[in-house]
Amino acid sequence: MIAFGPLDVDLSSAPLTEPNRVRVLLNLSKAAIYSPASNGAASASAVALLPQMGPAEIAEANRRLKLIRAYQAREPLGDTVPARSVRRWLQRYRQAEALRGDGYLGLLPRFHDCGNRNSKLPEKTQALMSQIIGTDYETIKQKRKFHAYGMLIRACETEGIAAPSYKTFSAAINRLLQGDLVFKRRGRRAAYQLEPPYLELLLTTPRHGDRPLHICHADHTELDLEIVCSSTGRNLGRPWWTILIDAFSRRLLAFFLSFDPPSYRSCMMVLRECVRRHGRLPQILVVDGGKEFESIYFETLLARYECTKKTRPPAKPRFGSVCERLFGTSTQLIYSLAGNTQITKNVRQVTTSVNPKNHAVWTLEFLYSRLCAWAYEFYDTTMHPALGQSPRDCFTLGLQRSGNRPHRQIQYDDEFCMMTLPTTAKGTALVNCGKGVKINHLHYWSTVFRDPAVECTRVPVRYDPYDAGTAYAYVGNRWVSCYSEHFSSFRGRSEREMMIAAAELRKRSQDHSREFQMTARRLAGFVASAEAEESLLIQRLQDAAARNIRLAKEDSASEFWQDIASPRDRESLPQSETTLQPVMAPAVFTPPPELYEEY
């Protein structure tokens, strides 16, 4: 009716998203009846003058008005106030009443205009002080004020001008804009804490939207809780929690729990859970700059269902304050569970008796159930301090006022579930003969893999995080279903059971692969050390064999020269030379030349 004319609305007075302020009329000309009329009691000068008056000025004006009324009633004024002063105030009162329409303005003392408030320092000193502050104090060195003041004193002595006091110098620094000062001294991230908050995303869009499911935030965090395997009791580490929260009502629309680090797979699963619970996707999805939000499948899902993605600026956590606030609120549950990792923040205090890994008792299944009860019941029905009501009530009331928008409804069917299926890190898998494709450490088989044209080729694959027994491969220009050995185990299970079991199965397979790599690395190191020992032993044996051969040759040479030498010659030789040594014999005994001829 507003669009086609039967009703008139003054769009300049209030936005349509605030129904308690919007005035709907049959005729726009009647709007003047409801507009506040000006009675002319206060002029423009009065409006400009009154905000400048502080409590002291207003109290003084009230005192003067009381004395004027007492003077007009011929009551005694006392000895503290001369009658002449009261008559001067009365004159100012009448002048202001005649000129401005308000005599009270003539009684305001205006203390801020009293005295000479101009600086007494010479202009050269002021310019030099500003220069020193800009070049010596506003730097990343972060000098203290006293050190910069010392540079100012030396500069003033060099220039031959008067130096200001340290108090004046400090006051000049304190008058600077603290945000710009911190930016120049400590960088943009430190100065971000001093930036003013953004009350609106655009001039016409509130920062949290104007209705439910208008603006939603998605983010991840690693829970401070150690998880154990439901079947073996082995520690599986800390899970990751992905949430989707409505900015308007602060309602937690959906969450996803997994051992996988932040990835677009978690983002797609949380959107899938949102459609399952509420039948809709948000109009605007606010995410951070992570790579998990840039996948082709994730972009396709948002484009298919007309969901606009907005990326928060880097290093500015206030844009995601809605998620960060909820992460902090969730610690009231997490820190009350056995195996929480609060104590690990002080590593020096962690011992075997208090190590959270030794006290972990929660499985992924029970933690998921407890988080569902906390998020969808306790938090959802507790009054939020920023709303004045519970998130559920705010969400329901917002839908009643803004409409349910049935054209935005999404059917939770096989087509939508197929759109939300993620892929692996590589995106493709190798078709092995007789085994099929390997996805997340599990083998999946389909009859189409028997085609010789498909064997030993890489095909695009997608898997269902809620069902470890089924996966999909793109073969022959279509997606075909593939089944694993766990298909019979997961058949007939609920979606929640399959999600928990699939998450634990993937984590167990990852741990096994990691342990296999560690075992292989240790084995390789051991073999390398054994091979090095073998090489050393072989070298030692070779050196020993060469030494024995050399000694044998030297012994043979010594016996030869002893046999061919005559007794007379041996007797003529010194005693030390007649006894031939095995090694040094060739160097000690030198036969005469005639022996060579005889030999």
ZAMARGU-4260 file (C-alpha; in steps of 0.2 Angstrom, whole numbers, plus 5000, padded with zeros to 4 digits):
<rodrens>
0) 5000/5000/5000 | 5015/5012/5003 | 5022/5007/4986 | 5006/5010/4976 | 5000/5025/4985
5) 4985/5023/4996 | 4996/5026/5011 | 5009/5040/5013 | 5025/5038/5024 | 5038/5052/5028
10) 5054/5042/5024 | 5065/5056/5030 | 5058/5055/5048 | 5062/5037/5052 | 5067/5021/5042
15) 5054/5008/5039 | 5064/4995/5049 | 5059/5004/5065 | 5040/5002/5065 | 5038/5011/5082
20) 5044/5027/5074 | 5036/5027/5057 | 5021/5037/5054 | 5009/5030/5041 | 4996/5043/5035
25) 4982/5043/5022 | 4988/5060/5016 | 5006/5067/5017 | 5000/5084/5020 | 4993/5079/5037
30) 5010/5076/5043 | 5012/5094/5048 | 4999/5091/5062 | 5011/5078/5070 | 5027/5088/5068
35) 5033/5098/5084 | 5029/5117/5082 | 5042/5130/5087 | 5036/5142/5100 | 5050/5154/5097
40) 5055/5154/5115 | 5073/5151/5111 | 5082/5159/5096 | 5097/5152/5086 | 5109/5162/5097
45) 5102/5154/5112 | 5104/5136/5105 | 5122/5140/5101 | 5126/5148/5118 | 5118/5136/5130
50) 5129/5121/5125 | 5145/5131/5130 | 5139/5134/5148 | 5146/5122/5161 | 5139/5118/5178
55) 5148/5132/5186 | 5141/5145/5174 | 5123/5139/5176 | 5124/5139/5195 | 5130/5157/5194
60) 5116/5162/5183 | 5104/5154/5194 | 5111/5164/5209 | 5110/5180/5200 | 5092/5177/5195
65) 5088/5174/5213 | 5096/5190/5219 | 5087/5200/5205 | 5070/5193/5211 | 5075/5198/5229
70) 5080/5215/5223 | 5064/5218/5214 | 5054/5212/5229 | 5064/5224/5240 | 5071/5210/5251
75) 5088/5213/5259 | 5103/5207/5249 | 5115/5206/5263 | 5133/5212/5263 | 5141/5200/5251
80) 5133/5207/5235 | 5132/5226/5231 | 5116/5233/5225 | 5125/5240/5210 | 5130/5223/5204
85) 5112/5217/5205 | 5106/5232/5195 | 5119/5228/5181 | 5113/5210/5180 | 5095/5216/5179
90) 5100/5227/5165 | 5108/5213/5155 | 5093/5202/5159 | 5081/5215/5150 | 5093/5217/5136
95) 5094/5199/5132 | 5076/5197/5134 | 5073/5211/5121 | 5086/5205/5109 | 5086/5186/5110
100) 5069/5183/5118 | 5077/5175/5134 | 5083/5186/5148 | 5091/5171/5156 | 5105/5171/5143
105) 5110/5189/5149 | 5114/5181/5167 | 5127/5168/5161 | 5144/5174/5166 | 5154/5166/5152
110) 5170/5162/5162 | 5178/5154/5147 | 5180/5171/5139 | 5188/5179/5154 | 5207/5182/5154
115) 5221/5181/5141 | 5222/5163/5136 | 5234/5166/5122 | 5251/5157/5123 | 5265/5168/5130
120) 5279/5158/5121 | 5288/5166/5106 | 5283/5160/5089 | 5300/5152/5086 | 5299/5142/5102
125) 5282/5136/5098 | 5288/5131/5080 | 5303/5122/5087 | 5293/5113/5100 | 5281/5106/5087
130) 5296/5101/5076 | 5305/5092/5090 | 5288/5083/5095 | 5286/5078/5077 | 5304/5072/5073
135) 5310/5066/5090 | 5295/5060/5100 | 5282/5054/5087 | 5294/5040/5081 | 5295/5021/5083
140) 5309/5023/5095 | 5296/5028/5108 | 5307/5040/5117 | 5301/5047/5134 | 5295/5064/5136
145) 5310/5069/5146 | 5322/5063/5133 | 5313/5073/5119 | 5313/5088/5131 | 5331/5087/5132
150) 5333/5088/5114 | 5322/5104/5114 | 5333/5112/5127 | 5348/5109/5117 | 5340/5116/5101
155) 5334/5131/5110 | 5351/5135/5116 | 5358/5133/5099 | 5345/5145/5092 | 5347/5157/5106
160) 5328/5157/5110 | 5319/5155/5126 | 5315/5137/5131 | 5298/5131/5138 | 5296/5122/5154
165) 5294/5103/5155 | 5276/5106/5160 | 5272/5116/5145 | 5281/5103/5134 | 5271/5089/5142
170) 5254/5098/5140 | 5258/5101/5121 | 5260/5082/5119 | 5245/5078/5129 | 5234/5089/5118
175) 5239/5079/5102 | 5226/5066/5096 | 5231/5050/5105 | 5226/5039/5091 | 5238/5047/5079
180) 5251/5048/5092 | 5250/5029/5096 | 5250/5026/5077 | 5266/5035/5074 | 5275/5027/5089
185) 5268/5009/5090 | 5260/5006/5073 | 5242/5003/5066 | 5238/4988/5076 | 5241/4997/5093
190) 5231/5012/5086 | 5217/5001/5081 | 5211/5000/5099 | 5209/5019/5100 | 5199/5020/5084
195) 5180/5025/5086 | 5167/5012/5084 | 5157/5010/5068 | 5139/5012/5071 | 5134/5009/5053
200) 5141/4998/5039 | 5133/5011/5027 | 5123/5027/5029 | 5107/5017/5028 | 5113/5000/5035
205) 5115/4997/5053 | 5131/4987/5058 | 5121/4972/5064 | 5107/4973/5051 | 5089/4978/5052
210) 5081/4961/5053 | 5085/4942/5057 | 5095/4933/5044 | 5100/4949/5036 | 5119/4950/5042
215) 5127/4934/5049 | 5145/4930/5055 | 5154/4914/5052 | 5171/4910/5062 | 5181/4896/5069
220) 5190/4893/5086 | 5199/4878/5094 | 5190/4873/5110 | 5200/4873/5126 | 5196/4854/5129
225) 5205/4838/5126 | 5194/4824/5118 | 5196/4805/5119 | 5191/4792/5106 | 5174/4784/5110
230) 5180/4766/5107 | 5198/4766/5112 | 5199/4779/5125 | 5214/4787/5116 | 5217/4806/5116
235) 5212/4814/5100 | 5217/4832/5104 | 5206/4847/5104 | 5192/4849/5092 | 5188/4865/5081
240) 5171/4874/5083 | 5163/4883/5068 | 5148/4894/5072 | 5136/4904/5062 | 5128/4918/5072
245) 5114/4931/5067 | 5121/4948/5071 | 5103/4956/5073 | 5097/4944/5087 | 5114/4937/5092
250) 5106/4920/5090 | 5117/4905/5087 | 5109/4898/5071 | 5121/4883/5068 | 5138/4876/5073
255) 5149/4862/5067 | 5161/4852/5077 | 5176/4843/5069 | 5194/4838/5072 | 5199/4846/5055
260) 5207/4863/5056 | 5198/4878/5049 | 5193/4874/5031 | 5179/4878/5018 | 5172/4861/5022
265) 5168/4867/5040 | 5160/4883/5032 | 5149/4873/5020 | 5143/4861/5034 | 5138/4875/5045
270) 5128/4883/5031 | 5120/4866/5028 | 5116/4864/5047 | 5108/4882/5046 | 5096/4877/5031
275) 5092/4861/5040 | 5087/4870/5056 | 5079/4886/5049 | 5076/4883/5031 | 5086/4898/5025
280) 5103/4906/5022 | 5108/4923/5027 | 5107/4937/5015 | 5124/4944/5019 | 5138/4932/5026
285) 5153/4941/5035 | 5169/4931/5035 | 5187/4934/5038 | 5201/4934/5025 | 5205/4916/5027
290) 5208/4905/5012 | 5194/4893/5018 | 5181/4906/5012 | 5188/4907/4994 | 5185/4889/4988
295) 5176/4887/4971 | 5163/4875/4979 | 5160/4888/4993 | 5158/4902/4981 | 5146/4892/4970
300) 5135/4888/4985 | 5134/4906/4990 | 5130/4911/4972 | 5118/4898/4969 | 5107/4903/4984
305) 5110/4922/4982 | 5120/4924/4998 | 5132/4939/4997 | 5149/4937/5005 | 5158/4951/5014
310) 5176/4950/5020 | 5181/4958/5036 | 5197/4969/5035 | 5213/4961/5042 | 5219/4964/5059
315) 5203/4973/5064 | 5194/4961/5076 | 5180/4973/5080 | 5171/4968/5064 | 5170/4951/5071
320) 5165/4956/5089 | 5149/4946/5088 | 5158/4930/5086 | 5172/4934/5098 | 5159/4938/5111
325) 5151/4922/5109 | 5167/4912/5110 | 5171/4921/5126 | 5153/4916/5133 | 5155/4898/5128
330) 5170/4896/5140 | 5157/4896/5155 | 5153/4878/5148 | 5170/4873/5142 | 5180/4878/5158
335) 5168/4868/5169 | 5172/4851/5160 | 5186/4839/5164 | 5201/4840/5153 | 5200/4859/5149
340) 5216/4867/5145 | 5216/4883/5156 | 5231/4878/5165 | 5242/4876/5149 | 5242/4895/5147
345) 5255/4894/5161 | 5267/4881/5154 | 5278/4881/5169 | 5264/4875/5180 | 5259/4860/5170
350) 5265/4843/5177 | 5259/4825/5174 | 5247/4826/5188 | 5238/4841/5181 | 5241/4839/5163
355) 5223/4840/5154 | 5228/4826/5142 | 5228/4814/5157 | 5211/4820/5163 | 5202/4820/5147
360) 5185/4810/5148 | 5174/4819/5135 | 5171/4811/5118 | 5166/4820/5103 | 5148/4813/5103
365) 5145/4819/5121 | 5153/4835/5119 | 5142/4838/5103 | 5126/4834/5113 | 5131/4846/5128
370) 5135/4860/5116 | 5118/4858/5107 | 5110/4859/5124 | 5120/4875/5129 | 5118/4884/5112
375) 5100/4880/5107 | 5092/4880/5124 | 5102/4889/5138 | 5111/4903/5128 | 5096/4904/5116
380) 5084/4908/5131 | 5095/4918/5142 | 5093/4937/5142 | 5107/4946/5131 | 5114/4962/5139
385) 5115/4970/5122 | 5097/4966/5118 | 5087/4967/5134 | 5079/4950/5129 | 5084/4933/5124
390) 5091/4929/5107 | 5076/4918/5103 | 5063/4931/5107 | 5073/4944/5097 | 5074/4933/5082
395) 5055/4928/5083 | 5050/4946/5086 | 5061/4952/5072 | 5053/4940/5060 | 5036/4945/5064
400) 5040/4963/5061 | 5050/4961/5045 | 5041/4946/5038 | 5046/4928/5035 | 5051/4930/5017
405) 5045/4913/5010 | 5054/4917/4993 | 5070/4915/5003 | 5066/4897/5009 | 5078/4883/5004
410) 5072/4865/5003 | 5084/4853/5013 | 5084/4840/4999 | 5097/4829/4989 | 5101/4844/4978
415) 5105/4856/4992 | 5115/4842/5001 | 5125/4839/4985 | 5129/4858/4983 | 5136/4857/5001
420) 5148/4842/4999 | 5166/4847/5001 | 5181/4840/4992 | 5199/4835/4998 | 5214/4846/4999
425) 5220/4841/4981 | 5202/4841/4974 | 5206/4825/4965 | 5210/4807/4969 | 5219/4793/4959
430) 5209/4778/4953 | 5219/4762/4959 | 5215/4746/4951 | 5204/4735/4962 | 5204/4748/4976
435) 5195/4763/4969 | 5199/4781/4975 | 5206/4785/4992 | 5198/4800/5001 | 5203/4805/5019
440) 5213/4789/5021 | 5198/4778/5016 | 5195/4768/5000 | 5179/4770/4990 | 5174/4759/4976
445) 5161/4760/4961 | 5158/4749/4946 | 5163/4763/4934 | 5181/4762/4940 | 5182/4745/4930
450) 5183/4755/4914 | 5201/4754/4907 | 5199/4773/4902 | 5196/4778/4920 | 5209/4767/4929
455) 5225/4775/4934 | 5218/4793/4931 | 5214/4807/4943 | 5196/4811/4945 | 5187/4825/4955
460) 5180/4819/4971 | 5168/4825/4985 | 5163/4817/5001 | 5150/4819/5014 | 5156/4824/5032
465) 5140/4817/5039 | 5143/4800/5030 | 5160/4791/5030 | 5152/4777/5020 | 5148/4787/5004
470) 5158/4798/4993 | 5156/4805/4975 | 5168/4805/4960 | 5166/4814/4944 | 5167/4801/4930
475) 5159/4802/4913 | 5153/4820/4915 | 5142/4815/4930 | 5144/4813/4948 | 5143/4794/4953
480) 5141/4787/4971 | 5156/4777/4978 | 5154/4766/4994 | 5167/4761/5007 | 5169/4746/5018
485) 5161/4756/5032 | 5144/4758/5022 | 5136/4743/5030 | 5141/4750/5047 | 5133/4767/5044
490) 5117/4762/5036 | 5102/4766/5046 | 5111/4778/5057 | 5105/4795/5061 | 5113/4810/5053
495) 5121/4815/5070 | 5128/4798/5073 | 5136/4797/5056 | 5144/4814/5058 | 5152/4810/5075
500) 5157/4793/5069 | 5164/4800/5053 | 5174/4813/5062 | 5182/4801/5074 | 5186/4789/5060
505) 5195/4802/5050 | 5204/4808/5065 | 5209/4790/5069 | 5215/4787/5051 | 5225/4804/5052
510) 5234/4799/5068 | 5238/4782/5060 | 5246/4790/5045 | 5255/4802/5056 | 5262/4788/5067
515) 5267/4778/5051 | 5277/4793/5045 | 5285/4794/5062 | 5289/4775/5062 | 5296/4776/5045
520) 5306/4791/5050 | 5313/4782/5065 | 5317/4767/5055 | 5325/4777/5041 | 5336/4785/5055
525) 5341/4768/5062 | 5345/4761/5046 | 5355/4776/5041 | 5365/4774/5057 | 5367/4755/5054
530) 5373/4758/5037 | 5385/4771/5043 | 5392/4759/5056 | 5394/4746/5042 | 5404/4758/5032
535) 5415/4762/5046 | 5418/4743/5050 | 5422/4740/5031 | 5434/4754/5031 | 5442/4748/5047
540) 5444/4731/5039 | 5451/4738/5023 | 5464/4748/5032 | 5469/4733/5043 | 5471/4722/5027
545) 5482/4736/5019 | 5493/4737/5034 | 5496/4719/5035 | 5501/4718/5017 | 5513/4732/5020
550) 5521/4724/5035 | 5522/4707/5025 | 5532/4716/5011 | 5544/4725/5023 | 5547/4708/5032
555) 5551/4700/5015 | 5563/4714/5010 | 5573/4713/5027 | 5575/4693/5026 | 5581/4695/5008
560) 5595/4708/5012 | 5600/4698/5027 | 5603/4682/5016 | 5613/4691/5002 | 5624/4700/5014
565) 5641/4691/5018 | 5646/4688/5036 | 5661/4699/5034 | 5650/4713/5029 | 5638/4710/5044
570) 5653/4710/5056 | 5659/4726/5049 | 5643/4735/5051 | 5638/4743/5068 | 5628/4732/5080
575) 5613/4743/5078 | 5614/4740/5059 | 5616/4722/5060 | 5599/4719/5068 | 5587/4723/5055
580) 5570/4730/5060 | 5554/4724/5050 | 5548/4741/5046 | 5564/4752/5046 | 5576/4740/5038
585) 5576/4747/5020 | 5580/4764/5027 | 5594/4758/5038 | 5604/4745/5027 | 5611/4751/5010
590) 5620/4738/5000 | 5636/4742/4991 | 5636/4744/4972 | 5646/4727/4969 | 5632/4717/4976
595) 5620/4724/4963 | 5631/4718/4950 | 5633/4701/4958 | 5615/4699/4960
</rodrens>
